[in-house]
Amino acid sequence: MKQYLKNIGPGALVAAAFIGPGTVTACTLAGVNFGYALLWAIAISTIATFILQEMSARAGLISGQGLAELISASIPNKSIRIFLLGLVFSAIVIGNAAYEAGNLTGGVLGMQAILPVKLASKKLLILVLGLLATALLYIGNYKFIERMLVSLVIIMSLSFIVTAVLTGPSLIEIFKGLFTFQNPKGSLLTVLALVGTTVVPYNLFLHASLVQKKWSGAEAIPKMRFDAAISIFLGGLVSMCVMLCAIPLMGQEVSSAADLAKGLTPLMGNVSKYFLGIGLFAAGLTSAITAPLAAAFVAAGCFGWDNSMKQTKFRLIWFLIIFLGVSFSFLDFKPLQIIQFAQIANGLLLPVVAGILLWVMNRSDLLGKYKNTIIQNIFGGIVFLFACFLGGKGIFKVISSLF
């Protein structure tokens, strides 16, 4: 067991990245509004995430390069290369700066659920959380950060799983929700939100770089796959548990995980408040660390910098992301236009990156015998089409909201 646990690392950071406050909120709203009906959306998006993350991590291990470097090296046309790297930079670095405010605010909501209100003013806790994320990243030791985030993922997972079990969900309804592919009226945008918060473009760049911090070479592929499978599917399970926690509150006014904790208190007592508070705090903190880290890896790849975690340029990028996140949260500024821009850029980016990744994974000159098999290409192709549909719907959703 100890040997297996040693192989858990980069995949857990990926799970930590996609189970943030946005995912918790989306799953909460799905459970409150549609009950068990949309469990299948989380299951499918979890499988799609594993397929893409495995390819990205395999490419990173074999090539020794990050995903941004691989994109740059794989596209000979300078204009197209600059456009794609600009899209990557815009969607991930600028987008993560806007999303960081949500990560910090979500973590603070979890802290406020646990701490006495008088000792837990929002602005003070935002600052504390931002400083904590800064301190952890400034240490610049990958092994330390990995252990810290793995511990937080375990705490978060146990918190949400225990709460879900205590609500007494129906096993029959769970199986129906997973395998009958229901699509209740008005659920399309919720399905897109569930998938969009799980299949995250920046995680592909994060994973390709992180595996190189832990392993090297083709012999590490089985370890990487074990790590990715355990971590990502655990992340999917946690998302489902959040949805299950919200189902007892169907028909009530619930807009966030904080409302979820309050709503469950009459049913389960204060235990629900503490479990959900701990889970939300862990979700916020892990995403508040991984979002800036991913942005720094992307910036390093786009500009050809050294991606050592102690390099000044690398540190400046993640510090800028945290600083902007704290500022947006502290000033109660809601950067809606930036978020809308990031959503459009991510809608374009996901199918583009998935398509390029699929192409890269078939290059014998780069991957040799470790290129995609026919089966892997079939699954990868399905996920690519899925990404195109998701990206198109996401862009349409944002544009429609502007008019």
VOGU-3710 file (C-alpha; in Angstrom, 3 decimals, decimal comma):
1> mkqylknigp> 0,000/0,000/0,000  2,855/2,375/0,842  4,375/1,759/-2,601  1,047/2,505/-4,292  0,655/5,722/-2,316  4,102/6,856/-3,464  2,774/6,866/-7,018  -0,011/9,322/-6,162  0,972/12,858/-7,057  0,408/14,797/-10,295
11> galvaaafig> -3,013/13,223/-10,820  -4,090/14,343/-7,361  -3,084/17,901/-8,243  -5,238/17,659/-11,379  -8,170/16,476/-9,248  -7,466/19,300/-6,798  -7,590/21,753/-9,691  -10,952/20,714/-11,125  -12,745/20,223/-7,799  -12,883/23,894/-6,956
21> pgtvtactla> -15,698/26,126/-5,721  -17,048/26,339/-9,286  -17,442/22,569/-9,468  -18,977/22,427/-5,993  -21,493/25,129/-6,945  -22,370/23,470/-10,279  -22,900/20,094/-8,607  -24,948/21,679/-5,835  -27,288/23,384/-8,326  -27,563/20,158/-10,364
31> gvnfgyallw> -28,660/18,205/-7,290  -31,096/20,859/-6,043  -32,727/21,415/-9,442  -32,610/17,970/-11,070  -31,998/15,404/-8,324  -30,195/12,255/-9,473  -30,912/12,850/-13,182  -27,563/14,391/-14,160  -25,152/11,979/-12,464  -24,344/10,594/-15,922
41> aiaistiatf> -22,914/13,990/-16,967  -20,297/13,818/-14,215  -19,482/10,187/-15,084  -18,965/10,944/-18,793  -16,940/14,102/-18,137  -14,730/12,186/-15,673  -13,977/9,526/-18,306  -13,279/12,233/-20,911  -10,963/13,972/-18,455  -8,991/10,784/-17,844
51> ilqemsarag> -8,574/10,137/-21,595  -7,224/13,639/-22,286  -5,087/13,838/-19,137  -3,486/10,441/-19,823  -2,485/11,546/-23,324  -1,130/14,871/-22,093  0,876/13,271/-19,275  2,225/10,542/-21,592  3,355/13,179/-24,083  5,098/15,085/-21,287
61> lisgqglael> 6,899/11,993/-19,981  8,145/10,776/-23,358  9,043/14,137/-24,918  10,317/15,826/-21,778  8,415/18,962/-22,796  5,351/20,813/-21,564  2,207/20,979/-23,662  2,769/24,608/-24,688  6,276/23,690/-25,933  4,856/20,720/-27,844
71> isasipnksi> 2,241/22,937/-29,513  4,919/25,453/-30,450  7,270/22,784/-31,827  4,502/20,986/-33,742  3,263/23,980/-35,757  5,763/25,244/-38,378  3,625/28,189/-39,547  4,697/31,184/-37,456  1,387/33,081/-37,707  -0,690/30,066/-36,670
81> rifllglvfs> 1,779/29,256/-33,887  1,623/32,815/-32,486  -2,185/32,815/-32,686  -2,509/29,491/-30,840  0,022/30,387/-28,163  -1,742/33,739/-27,743  -5,051/31,908/-27,339  -3,494/29,553/-24,792  -1,958/32,435/-22,853  -5,178/34,481/-22,909
91> aivignaaye> -7,493/31,645/-21,913  -5,360/30,281/-19,113  -3,241/33,086/-17,662  -5,823/35,888/-17,949  -8,726/33,507/-17,277  -7,129/32,017/-14,165  -6,582/35,510/-12,767  -10,348/36,054/-12,948  -11,208/32,588/-11,638  -8,769/32,919/-8,721
101> agnltggvlg> -11,168/35,313/-7,010  -13,795/32,560/-6,997  -11,297/30,055/-5,610  -10,368/32,329/-2,716  -13,962/33,331/-2,006  -15,058/29,682/-2,016  -12,321/28,760/0,435  -13,331/31,645/2,689  -16,976/30,501/2,700  -15,748/27,158/3,974
111> mqailpvkla> -13,673/28,834/6,698  -16,618/30,999/7,763  -18,770/27,892/8,147  -16,265/26,501/10,642  -15,013/29,583/12,509  -17,051/31,909/14,723  -18,402/34,773/12,589  -16,883/37,495/14,788  -13,419/36,015/14,327  -13,802/35,434/10,625
121> skkllilvlg> -14,370/38,645/8,659  -14,406/37,954/4,927  -11,629/40,367/3,944  -9,266/39,110/6,609  -9,800/35,478/5,610  -9,309/36,276/1,910  -5,966/37,850/2,769  -4,976/34,906/4,981  -5,895/32,398/2,265  -4,015/34,373/-0,395
131> llatallyig> -0,927/34,579/1,814  -1,136/30,849/2,553  -1,263/30,010/-1,172  1,654/32,414/-1,770  3,757/30,855/0,982  3,162/27,299/-0,255  4,113/28,187/-3,830  7,080/30,354/-2,832  8,707/27,403/-1,094  9,160/26,072/-4,629
141> nykfiermlv> 9,520/22,460/-3,530  7,365/20,232/-5,734  7,383/17,288/-3,326  6,184/19,479/-0,454  3,406/21,038/-2,542  2,402/17,595/-3,823  2,121/16,150/-0,317  0,196/19,193/0,874  -2,313/19,025/-1,969  -2,697/15,244/-1,754
151> slviimslsf> -3,541/15,663/1,945  -6,076/18,381/1,137  -7,653/16,228/-1,588  -8,031/13,362/0,912  -9,601/15,696/3,488  -11,922/17,206/0,866  -12,919/13,776/-0,439  -13,697/12,372/2,998  -15,697/15,484/3,920  -18,002/15,335/0,902
161> ivtavltgps> -18,261/11,520/0,831  -19,197/11,302/4,528  -21,776/14,075/4,125  -23,289/12,332/1,085  -23,551/9,020/2,952  -25,203/10,731/5,919  -27,940/12,131/3,657  -29,050/8,534/2,920  -29,157/8,544/-0,913  -31,138/5,913/-2,834
171> lieifkglft> -28,860/3,356/-4,534  -31,551/2,580/-7,125  -31,860/6,260/-8,051  -28,075/6,567/-8,232  -27,878/3,751/-10,791  -30,745/5,268/-12,774  -29,013/8,651/-12,765  -25,756/7,110/-13,966  -27,050/4,868/-16,739  -30,366/6,194/-18,083
181> fqnpkgsllt> -28,938/9,470/-19,505  -31,903/11,600/-18,526  -32,143/15,124/-19,902  -34,817/17,009/-17,930  -36,257/20,183/-19,393  -33,976/23,149/-18,779  -30,976/20,999/-17,812  -28,706/21,653/-20,828  -26,842/24,615/-19,322  -26,360/22,685/-16,090
191> vlalvgttvv> -24,915/19,736/-18,026  -22,516/22,119/-19,793  -21,508/23,589/-16,429  -20,846/20,125/-14,960  -18,711/19,081/-17,912  -17,012/22,458/-18,268  -15,843/22,468/-14,653  -14,424/18,936/-14,993  -12,803/18,877/-18,453  -10,541/21,876/-17,828
201> pynlflhasl> -8,047/22,991/-20,536  -5,425/24,288/-18,122  -5,191/20,887/-16,423  -3,772/19,417/-19,645  -0,853/21,867/-19,478  -0,472/21,405/-15,731  -0,363/17,595/-15,953  2,188/17,452/-18,799  4,574/19,598/-16,751  3,974/18,068/-13,321
211> vqkkwsgaea> 4,673/14,470/-14,346  8,194/15,573/-15,271  8,709/16,867/-11,730  7,967/13,396/-10,305  9,110/10,913/-12,969  11,047/10,648/-16,210  10,964/8,303/-19,181  8,652/5,644/-20,537  9,082/3,291/-17,593  6,996/5,692/-15,506
221> ipkmrfdaai> 3,910/5,415/-17,769  2,209/2,674/-15,669  2,766/4,733/-12,510  1,376/7,831/-14,218  -1,722/5,944/-15,396  -2,358/4,503/-11,933  -2,006/7,949/-10,374  -4,265/9,581/-12,977  -6,940/6,874/-12,794  -7,164/6,841/-8,983
231> siflgglvsm> -7,072/10,624/-8,625  -9,384/11,636/-11,472  -12,030/9,020/-10,736  -11,888/9,949/-7,054  -12,470/13,529/-8,192  -15,511/12,390/-10,163  -16,811/10,537/-7,115  -16,432/13,670/-4,986  -18,392/15,704/-7,555  -21,174/13,116/-7,465
241> cvmlcaiplm> -21,197/13,213/-3,668  -21,654/16,993/-3,702  -24,656/16,490/-5,998  -26,058/13,811/-3,664  -25,662/16,169/-0,685  -27,876/18,732/-2,427  -30,714/16,382/-3,402  -32,509/16,521/0,008  -32,938/20,267/-0,599  -34,769/19,979/-3,925
251> gqevssaadl> -37,234/22,820/-4,343  -35,453/25,099/-1,863  -33,568/28,312/-2,673  -29,934/27,216/-2,885  -27,270/29,093/-4,878  -23,974/27,971/-3,297  -22,337/25,386/-1,080  -22,741/27,771/1,862  -26,526/27,673/1,333  -26,231/23,893/1,072
261> akgltplmgn> -24,607/23,688/4,516  -27,316/25,884/6,055  -30,091/23,893/4,385  -28,783/20,547/5,625  -28,404/21,700/9,228  -32,079/21,051/10,164  -31,815/17,558/8,649  -28,404/16,517/9,918  -27,488/18,985/12,648  -24,289/21,059/12,780
271> vskyflgigl> -22,241/18,082/11,584  -23,214/18,899/7,991  -22,009/22,484/8,400  -18,583/21,377/9,575  -18,097/18,600/7,016  -19,185/20,791/4,118  -17,211/23,740/5,464  -14,018/21,681/5,605  -14,671/20,307/2,134  -15,325/23,735/0,634
281> faagltsait> -12,245/25,210/2,316  -10,065/22,407/0,928  -11,607/22,805/-2,541  -10,954/26,549/-2,516  -7,391/26,313/-1,242  -6,336/23,545/-3,638  -7,713/25,454/-6,634  -6,194/28,704/-5,340  -2,801/26,965/-5,531  -3,155/24,957/-8,747
291> aplaaafvaa> -4,673/27,749/-10,892  -1,665/30,107/-10,447  0,718/27,168/-10,805  -0,863/26,149/-14,112  -0,728/29,746/-15,364  2,995/29,901/-14,561  3,709/26,652/-16,440  1,737/27,921/-19,448  3,541/31,276/-19,472  6,906/29,516/-19,224
301> gcfgwdnsmk> 6,000/27,275/-22,173  4,660/30,125/-24,313  7,711/32,333/-23,804  10,358/29,603/-23,626  11,302/30,249/-19,990  12,801/27,769/-17,561  9,857/26,221/-15,682  11,815/25,668/-12,478  9,496/26,586/-9,620  12,195/28,785/-8,049
311> qtkfrliwfl> 12,823/30,907/-11,149  11,933/34,598/-10,724  9,811/34,843/-13,900  7,916/31,693/-12,963  7,228/33,072/-9,498  6,129/36,452/-10,866  3,358/34,842/-12,944  1,787/32,830/-10,145  2,170/35,748/-7,732  0,376/38,039/-10,204
321> iiflgvsfsf> -2,515/35,564/-10,445  -2,884/35,364/-6,656  -2,537/39,137/-6,277  -5,293/39,796/-8,820  -7,502/37,133/-7,233  -7,078/38,659/-3,769  -7,667/42,155/-5,165  -10,866/41,168/-6,993  -12,138/39,385/-3,868  -10,973/41,974/-1,345
331> ldfkplqiiq> -12,518/44,875/-3,266  -15,657/42,838/-3,981  -15,026/43,501/-7,662  -16,664/40,987/-9,983  -14,651/40,844/-13,225  -17,581/39,591/-15,316  -16,187/40,840/-18,626  -12,842/39,152/-17,982  -14,605/35,922/-16,995  -16,794/36,067/-20,111
341> faqianglll> -13,697/36,599/-22,235  -11,994/33,662/-20,511  -15,050/31,448/-21,081  -15,038/32,262/-24,815  -11,265/31,689/-25,023  -11,578/28,391/-23,145  -14,457/27,384/-25,414  -12,134/27,858/-28,376  -9,119/26,405/-26,599  -10,484/23,040/-25,448
351> pvvagillwv> -11,275/21,575/-28,908  -8,117/23,136/-30,400  -5,850/21,680/-27,706  -7,686/18,329/-27,789  -7,228/18,184/-31,588  -3,528/19,125/-31,456  -2,957/16,689/-28,600  -4,571/13,895/-30,613  -2,327/14,738/-33,558  0,810/14,883/-31,378
361> mnrsdllgky> -0,067/11,507/-29,838  0,145/9,917/-33,296  3,639/11,200/-34,134  6,083/8,302/-34,258  9,047/10,687/-34,477  8,099/12,152/-31,100  6,639/9,242/-29,149  7,901/6,154/-30,980  6,116/3,008/-29,838  4,322/5,005/-27,146
371> kntiiqnifg> 2,107/6,825/-29,636  -1,653/6,226/-29,523  -3,078/2,840/-30,381  -6,166/2,509/-32,587  -8,375/2,110/-29,514  -6,841/5,189/-27,891  -7,446/7,158/-31,102  -11,092/6,085/-31,208  -11,682/7,218/-27,632  -9,603/10,338/-28,201
381> givflfacfl> -11,621/11,152/-31,327  -14,895/10,811/-29,425  -13,591/13,148/-26,724  -12,435/15,610/-29,406  -15,926/15,744/-30,919  -17,323/16,074/-27,409  -14,926/19,009/-26,793  -16,056/20,680/-30,034  -19,701/20,398/-28,978  -18,943/21,639/-25,466
391> ggkgifkvis> -16,802/24,534/-26,713  -19,417/25,614/-29,254  -22,223/25,512/-26,695  -20,130/27,406/-24,152  -19,314/30,182/-26,619  -22,952/30,393/-27,712  -24,041/30,612/-24,066  -21,692/33,518/-23,314  -22,498/35,421/-26,511  -26,240/34,946/-25,961
401> slf> -25,935/36,403/-22,468  -24,415/39,570/-23,927  -27,451/40,393/-26,093
//
